[in-house]
């Protein structure tokens, strides 16, 4: 009976008659970071100061690679998570030669799909800030 009421009223699947689920910002940030990098032609920013053309890793990136990289993956990601909704601001680098509007729309779509399916939160907005480009030979993959 409670499930039916929640479905009809449009309530979040995180709030039920038997309890509630809270999802922390850090969880959503990690999901967003992974979802963004799943899109071909996008890299999340690594933060820190680098000179143009500097491909050496920062200390934080090096330590992140040793410890699993979760913090590095979510750099450049800012989220606001409520009880039923989330909003995302994402800073990325785009691959030179790929159309930025289509690539960022693919990121937006993938982030919304992943966050909503994995968390049950409704994503209200995904703002993508493209701050740099990279070239195919610069990709570490």
C-alpha positions, 0 to 999 in steps of 0.5 A: 500500500505504501509503495503504491502511494509513493508511486502515485504521488511521485515521491522519491524511491529513497523515502518509503513507509519503512524508512529512508535512504540518504545518499552523500554528496561524495557518492554522487560526485564519484558516480558523476566523475565515472559517468563523464569519463565514460563519454568518448572525447571527455576528460574530467579536470584534475585540478591543480596548476599546470602549465599548458602542454605539461603532461606530468602528473601532479602529486595528488594524481599520483597518490590517487592512482596508488589509492584507487583514484576516487578523489582524482576522478571526482575533481572538477565535480560539484554536486548539491544533493537533496533528499530526492534531487541532485544538481551537478556542475562539472568541469571538463576538457574536450578532445580537439576535433570533436564537436563540443556541443554534442560531446557535452550533451552526451556527457549530460545524458550519461550523467543523468542516466547513471545518477538516476539509475544508481541512486534514485535521485532525480537530476535537475540539472547538469552544467558542463564547463569546458575549460580546456582541450586535449589532443589524442596523443595526450590521452593517458589511456 
